Amino acid sequence: MRKADQLALDGPIRRVLVANRGEIAVRIIRTLRRLGIESVLAVSAADRDSMGARLADRAVCIGPARATDSYLRIGTLIEAARGVGAQAIHPGYGFLSERAEFAAACEENGLVFIGPTAEQIERVGNKLEARRCAEQAEVPIAPGGQVDDLPAALEMAEQIGYPVLIKAVGGGGGRGLKRANTPTELSELFDLASSEALAAFGDGRVYVECFVTQGRHVEVQILGDGKNVIHLGDRDCSVQRRYQKLIEEAPAPNLSNEMRRDLHAAAVRFSKHINYRSLGTIEFLVDVARQRFYFLEMNARIQVEHPVTEQITGLDLVAEQIIVAQGHALRMKQSDVRLTGHAIECRINAEDPTQDFRPAPGRLSTAHFPARTDLRVDTHMEAGAMIPPYYDSMIAKVIATGSDREQARQLLESGLADVHIKGVLTNIALHRAVLATPEFIEGGFDTGFLGRFLASSGAAIFGQQATHPVSEGSRS
């Protein structure tokens, strides 16, 4: 048995309630099975027959299909964990993974929360507090600050200069986020942003921040045990649509050695400042024109895009989470981390490109993914499986790993050509088109790249789907 596996087993955790669904639930269950730790999957009524429910040692139904009646019910999940004799809960990503009250409830009920402490989640979840932490850790932040009303927002924007972003204090993921290019736009969007923030996070407070017109989204994966922190390299997530990531890669291409070192050091400083425990990701905005970077936020959980980091480090990040959750110190030093090769990940979603990428739930009549050693597929879907309308529409993550970026890109292109999905519309055609663009091949583009690409080429890519919406080609 490998040293990491032995450490993951050495502690109080013998049975884990997986409080999530979809591909991340399957991902966690597979690591638990390899380690010899029992898994119990919490499922809604819509997920009783899911792949995760079959792979887990046991599944327990926690309520009706809607997330508010199942996956978001803290009391129900705590009761389920205690009822099945679990010692720990793994929250995955999304749902309750970054809810401080969930981590606190676990602790109060004698359950190990496989993640950071409730206090840490609370601190970094409040974007203004996270900015203060960054300042204290001497990590650069973009000019801006909290504003209580529209006049204050207009004054702040005048000080830092347009364009600006209106951002929610209590959350992220693009919700409550608005760009204003002029005072008129700021006046029109301020109340809307506040209302969206209140609806999404229960907190209508917003802040105004300088908008970097040419910015790259670069993030650093960190791992801490409450005392020590190391980084596991960086990722580029600049292929985004409406602030939602679509393609991610590691390491970030076309960064100077100095910039990369500074990003890593800043991420470690921030994490050490709050004595961070577990996996986390520090997100930065890299100003392409000025070659500077700014702290964006910290995600206090495992990320959707964690596989690209696993591919270049050779680590199982879920196992590393469990080692720390068992109460152990980090099993490695920074000098032990080796970054090898390049990995690129595409998120395959069930969505209709001809209808502004609206989610397209339905039943998969065909779900074929190529079995190749140079291609990793993380999925919870198979032929006959249903994509319900209640949750996100991700079908799979396809990850290619090569000795360098160009090899990884070519492998991913060829791999996507061998993915066959029928029964629902997908974004595979978009992925293949993006991977073939000169801009992507060169690397180092800003977050506006995908929007520009869709504006110039979207109609040509998806014209066949618009003309033949039920043809086999439109389903692949």
C-alpha positions in Angstrom: 0.0 0.0 0.0 1.3 3.5 -0.9 2.2 5.8 1.9 -0.6 8.2 1.0 -3.2 5.5 1.0 -2.0 4.3 4.4 -2.2 7.8 5.9 -5.7 8.2 4.4 -6.8 5.1 6.3 -5.0 6.0 9.6 -7.6 7.9 11.5 -11.2 7.9 12.7 -12.8 8.0 9.3 -14.1 4.6 8.2 -17.4 5.5 6.5 -18.1 8.7 4.6 -21.4 10.3 3.6 -21.0 11.8 0.2 -23.3 14.9 0.2 -23.4 15.6 -3.5 -24.3 14.1 -6.9 -23.2 13.7 -10.5 -19.6 13.3 -11.6 -18.0 14.7 -8.4 -19.9 12.1 -6.3 -18.7 9.3 -8.6 -15.1 10.8 -8.4 -15.1 10.8 -4.6 -16.7 7.3 -4.3 -14.0 5.8 -6.5 -11.2 7.2 -4.3 -13.0 6.0 -1.1 -13.3 2.5 -2.6 -9.7 2.4 -3.6 -8.7 3.4 0.0 -11.0 0.8 1.5 -13.3 3.5 3.2 -17.0 2.8 3.0 -19.1 5.3 1.0 -22.7 6.2 1.5 -24.2 8.4 -1.1 -27.0 10.9 -0.2 -29.4 10.9 -3.2 -32.5 12.8 -4.1 -35.5 11.0 -5.5 -34.2 11.9 -9.0 -30.9 10.2 -8.4 -31.9 6.9 -7.0 -30.8 5.0 -10.1 -27.7 7.1 -10.8 -24.3 5.7 -11.4 -23.1 7.1 -8.1 -25.9 5.3 -6.3 -24.8 2.0 -7.8 -21.1 2.5 -7.2 -21.5 3.5 -3.5 -21.6 0.9 -0.8 -24.9 2.3 0.1 -27.3 5.0 -1.0 -29.8 6.8 1.2 -32.6 9.0 -0.1 -32.7 12.5 1.5 -35.7 14.0 -0.2 -37.5 15.1 -3.4 -35.7 16.0 -6.6 -35.4 19.8 -6.1 -32.1 20.7 -4.4 -33.8 22.9 -1.9 -35.7 19.8 -0.7 -32.7 17.5 -0.6 -29.1 18.4 -1.3 -29.4 21.8 0.4 -31.0 20.6 3.6 -28.3 20.7 6.3 -30.4 19.0 9.0 -31.4 16.1 6.7 -27.8 15.5 5.7 -26.6 15.5 9.3 -29.3 13.1 10.3 -28.5 10.8 7.3 -24.8 10.7 8.2 -25.5 9.9 11.8 -28.2 7.4 10.8 -25.8 5.4 8.7 -22.9 5.6 11.2 -20.7 7.8 9.1 -17.8 9.5 10.8 -17.4 12.1 8.0 -19.1 14.0 5.3 -17.5 15.0 1.9 -19.4 18.0 0.4 -17.8 17.8 -3.1 -18.3 21.2 -4.9 -21.4 23.3 -5.3 -24.4 22.8 -3.1 -23.3 23.1 0.6 -19.6 22.8 0.0 -18.9 26.4 0.9 -21.6 27.0 3.5 -20.0 27.7 6.9 -23.1 26.6 8.7 -22.8 23.1 7.2 -19.2 22.7 8.3 -20.2 24.0 11.8 -23.2 21.6 12.0 -20.9 18.7 11.2 -18.5 19.7 13.9 -21.3 20.2 16.4 -22.6 16.7 15.7 -19.3 14.9 16.0 -18.8 14.5 12.2 -15.6 15.3 10.3 -16.2 17.9 7.5 -13.8 16.9 4.8 -12.8 20.5 4.0 -11.7 23.6 5.7 -13.0 24.9 9.1 -16.3 26.8 9.3 -14.4 29.9 10.3 -12.2 29.7 7.2 -15.2 29.2 4.9 -16.9 32.2 6.5 -13.8 34.4 6.1 -13.1 33.7 2.5 -16.8 33.4 1.5 -17.3 37.1 2.4 -15.5 38.8 -0.5 -14.8 41.9 1.5 -13.2 40.0 4.3 -11.2 37.9 1.8 -9.9 41.2 0.3 -8.9 42.3 3.7 -7.1 39.0 4.3 -5.3 39.5 1.0 -4.2 43.0 1.9 -2.9 41.7 5.3 -1.0 38.9 3.5 0.5 41.5 1.1 -1.3 40.0 -1.9 -2.3 42.6 -4.5 -6.0 43.4 -4.8 -7.8 45.3 -7.5 -8.8 48.9 -6.6 -12.3 49.2 -5.2 -14.4 48.5 -2.1 -17.8 48.1 -0.5 -20.5 50.6 -1.4 -23.8 51.0 0.6 -25.8 52.7 -2.1 -25.8 54.1 -5.6 -24.2 57.5 -4.8 -21.4 55.7 -3.0 -21.0 53.4 -6.0 -20.8 56.3 -8.4 -18.2 58.0 -6.3 -16.1 54.9 -6.0 -16.3 54.3 -9.8 -15.2 57.9 -10.4 -12.2 57.4 -8.2 -11.0 54.1 -9.8 -12.1 54.8 -13.3 -14.5 53.0 -15.7 -15.2 50.3 -16.6 -16.0 48.7 -13.2 -17.6 45.5 -11.9 -20.4 45.4 -9.4 -19.8 42.2 -7.3 -21.7 40.4 -4.6 -20.1 40.4 -1.2 -21.6 37.0 -0.3 -20.8 34.9 -3.3 -19.4 34.3 -6.7 -19.9 32.2 -9.9 -21.0 35.2 -11.9 -24.2 35.7 -9.9 -24.9 39.4 -9.0 -21.9 40.3 -11.2 -22.4 43.2 -13.6 -20.0 45.3 -15.7 -20.7 49.0 -16.0 -18.9 51.1 -18.6 -20.4 54.5 -17.8 -22.2 56.2 -14.9 -25.5 55.6 -16.7 -24.9 51.9 -16.9 -23.8 51.8 -13.2 -27.1 53.6 -12.2 -29.1 51.1 -14.3 -27.4 48.0 -13.0 -26.7 48.7 -9.3 -30.1 47.7 -7.9 -30.3 44.7 -10.2 -26.9 43.4 -9.0 -27.9 43.8 -5.4 -31.2 42.0 -6.0 -29.5 39.1 -7.7 -27.0 38.9 -4.9 -29.8 38.8 -2.3 -31.7 36.1 -4.2 -28.6 33.9 -4.7 -26.7 34.4 -1.4 -29.2 35.9 1.0 -26.9 39.0 1.2 -27.6 42.0 -1.0 -24.4 43.8 -0.2 -22.2 44.6 -3.2 -18.8 46.2 -3.8 -17.3 48.0 -6.8 -14.0 46.9 -8.3 -11.8 48.1 -11.2 -12.4 46.0 -14.4 -9.3 44.9 -16.2 -10.1 45.1 -19.9 -7.5 42.4 -20.8 -7.4 39.9 -17.9 -6.5 36.2 -17.7 -8.1 34.0 -15.1 -5.2 32.1 -13.5 -5.6 30.2 -10.3 -3.3 28.3 -7.9 -4.1 25.0 -6.2 -3.1 25.0 -2.6 -3.1 22.3 0.2 -2.9 23.0 3.9 -3.1 21.2 7.2 -3.9 24.2 9.4 -0.2 25.0 10.0 1.7 24.3 6.8 0.7 25.2 3.2 2.1 24.1 -0.2 1.0 24.9 -3.7 0.3 22.3 -6.4 0.9 24.5 -9.4 -1.4 26.8 -11.4 -4.2 26.5 -13.9 -5.6 28.8 -16.6 -9.4 29.1 -16.8 -9.7 32.0 -19.2 -12.1 30.2 -21.6 -15.3 31.4 -20.0 -18.8 32.3 -21.0 -20.6 34.7 -18.7 -18.0 34.1 -16.0 -18.5 30.3 -16.2 -15.4 28.2 -17.0 -15.5 25.9 -20.0 -12.0 24.8 -20.7 -9.2 24.6 -18.1 -5.5 23.7 -18.4 -2.5 23.2 -16.2 0.0 24.7 -16.1 -1.1 28.2 -17.3 0.6 28.8 -20.7 2.7 31.8 -21.6 3.5 33.1 -18.1 7.0 34.4 -17.3 8.9 32.4 -14.7 8.8 35.5 -12.4 5.0 35.9 -12.7 4.5 32.2 -12.0 6.7 32.3 -8.9 5.0 35.4 -7.7 1.5 33.9 -8.1 2.5 30.7 -6.3 4.1 32.7 -3.5 1.0 35.0 -3.1 -1.4 32.0 -3.0 0.7 30.4 -0.2 1.0 33.7 1.7 -2.8 34.1 1.7 -3.5 30.6 2.8 -0.9 30.7 5.5 -2.3 33.9 6.8 -5.6 32.2 7.6 -4.0 28.9 8.7 -5.9 27.1 5.9 -6.8 23.4 6.2 -7.7 21.2 3.2 -7.7 21.8 -0.5 -8.4 25.3 -1.7 -7.9 27.5 -4.8 -6.7 31.1 -4.9 -8.0 32.8 -8.1 -6.2 35.7 -9.6 -6.8 38.1 -12.5 -3.7 38.7 -14.5 -3.6 42.0 -16.3 -2.1 41.2 -19.7 -1.3 44.7 -20.7 0.4 45.7 -17.4 1.8 42.2 -16.5 0.4 42.5 -13.0 -2.0 40.3 -11.1 -4.8 40.9 -8.5 -6.4 38.6 -6.0 -10.0 37.6 -7.0 -11.2 35.2 -4.4 -10.6 31.9 -2.7 -12.6 28.8 -3.3 -12.6 26.8 -0.1 -13.3 23.4 -1.7 -12.3 21.0 -4.4 -12.7 22.5 -7.8 -14.4 21.2 -10.9 -11.1 21.5 -12.7 -9.0 19.6 -10.2 -8.3 16.8 -12.6 -5.8 18.8 -14.7 -3.8 19.4 -11.5 -3.9 15.7 -10.7 -2.7 14.8 -14.1 0.5 17.0 -13.9 1.2 16.2 -10.2 0.3 12.5 -10.1 -1.6 13.2 -6.9 -5.1 12.1 -5.9 -6.5 15.3 -4.5 -9.5 13.7 -2.8 -7.1 11.3 -1.0 -5.0 14.3 0.1 -8.1 15.9 1.5 -8.9 12.8 3.5 -5.3 12.6 4.9 -5.7 16.1 6.3 -9.2 15.4 7.5 -7.9 12.3 9.4 -5.9 14.8 11.4 -2.5 14.3 9.8 0.0 16.9 8.8 0.9 17.3 5.1 2.7 14.3 3.9 5.0 16.3 1.6 7.0 19.4 1.4 7.0 21.9 -1.4 10.2 20.5 -2.8 8.4 17.1 -3.1 5.9 18.4 -5.6 6.8 17.6 -9.2 4.9 19.2 -12.1 5.2 17.1 -15.3 3.6 17.6 -18.7 0.5 19.5 -19.6 -3.2 18.7 -19.2 -6.3 20.3 -20.7 -9.9 19.7 -19.7 -13.2 20.3 -21.5 -16.6 20.4 -19.7 -19.2 18.7 -21.8 -22.6 20.1 -21.0 -26.1 19.2 -22.2 -27.1 22.6 -23.6 -28.5 24.1 -26.8 -26.0 26.4 -28.5 -28.7 27.8 -30.8 -30.7 29.0 -27.8 -28.0 30.9 -26.0 -26.6 27.7 -24.5 -29.8 27.0 -22.5 -29.6 23.7 -20.5 -31.0 20.8 -22.5 -32.1 18.0 -20.1 -33.2 14.7 -21.4 -32.3 11.0 -21.7 -29.0 9.9 -23.3 -29.7 7.2 -25.9 -26.0 6.9 -26.6 -23.0 7.8 -24.4 -19.7 6.6 -25.8 -16.4 7.9 -24.4 -13.1 6.6 -25.9 -11.0 4.3 -23.7 -7.5 5.7 -24.1 -4.5 5.9 -21.8 -3.9 9.5 -22.8 -7.5 10.5 -22.1 -9.3 10.7 -18.8 -13.0 10.9 -18.6 -14.8 11.9 -15.4 -18.5 11.2 -15.8 -21.6 9.9 -14.1 -23.5 9.4 -17.4 -24.1 6.3 -19.6 -26.5 5.2 -22.3 -30.1 5.4 -20.9 -29.2 7.8 -18.1 -31.3 10.9 -17.5 -30.1 14.5 -17.2 -32.8 15.9 -14.9 -33.8 19.6 -15.2 -33.2 20.3 -11.5 -29.4 20.4 -11.5 -26.4 21.5 -13.6 -26.2 20.0 -17.1 -22.7 18.7 -17.1 -22.3 15.3 -18.8 -18.6 14.7 -18.4 -15.2 16.2 -18.2 -12.7 15.1 -20.8 -9.0 15.6 -19.9 -6.1 15.0 -22.2 -2.5 14.9 -20.9 0.6 15.3 -23.0 4.3 15.9 -22.6 3.7 19.5 -23.7 0.7 21.8 -24.4 0.5 21.2 -28.1 0.4 17.4 -27.7 -2.3 17.7 -25.0 -4.3 19.9 -27.3 -4.1 17.5 -30.2 -4.9 14.5 -28.0 -8.0 16.4 -26.7 -9.1 17.3 -30.2 -8.9 13.7 -31.4 -10.5 12.4 -28.2 -13.5 14.7 -28.6 -14.0 13.4 -32.1 -14.5 10.0 -30.6 -17.1 11.1 -28.0 -20.6 10.2 -29.2 -23.6 11.6 -27.3 -27.1 11.2 -28.6 -30.4 12.1 -27.1 -29.5 15.6 -25.9 -27.8 18.6 -27.5 -24.2 19.2 -26.3 -21.4 21.8 -26.6 -18.9 19.3 -28.1 -18.8 21.2 -31.4 -17.9 24.4 -29.6 -15.0 22.7 -27.8 -13.6 21.3 -31.0 -13.9 24.6 -32.8 -12.2 26.5 -29.9 -9.3 24.1 -29.6 -8.6 24.6 -33.3 -8.4 28.4 -33.2 -5.0 30.1 -33.6 -5.7 32.0 -30.4 -6.1 28.9 -28.3 -3.1 27.2 -30.0 -0.9 30.1 -29.1 -2.3 30.4 -25.5 -2.3 33.3 -23.1 -5.6 34.9 -24.3 -7.8 36.9 -22.0 -11.3 36.1 -20.6 -13.0 37.9 -23.4 -11.7 35.4 -26.0 -14.7 33.1 -26.1 -17.2 36.0 -26.4 -15.3 37.4 -29.3 -15.1 33.9 -30.9 -18.8 33.3 -30.6 -19.6 36.7 -32.0 -17.6 36.1 -35.1 -17.9 32.3 -35.6 -20.8 31.0 -33.6 -23.4 31.1 -36.4 -21.2 29.1 -38.7 -20.4 26.5 -36.0 -24.0 25.9 -35.0 -25.8 26.7 -38.2 -26.3 23.0 -38.9 -27.9 22.5 -35.5 -30.2 25.4 -36.1 -31.3 24.0 -39.5 -31.4 20.4 -38.4 -32.2 20.4 -34.7 -33.0 16.7 -34.5 -30.3 15.3 -36.7 -27.5 13.0 -35.4 -25.0 15.8 -36.1 -26.8 18.1 -33.7 -26.6 15.5 -31.0 -22.9 15.0 -31.0 
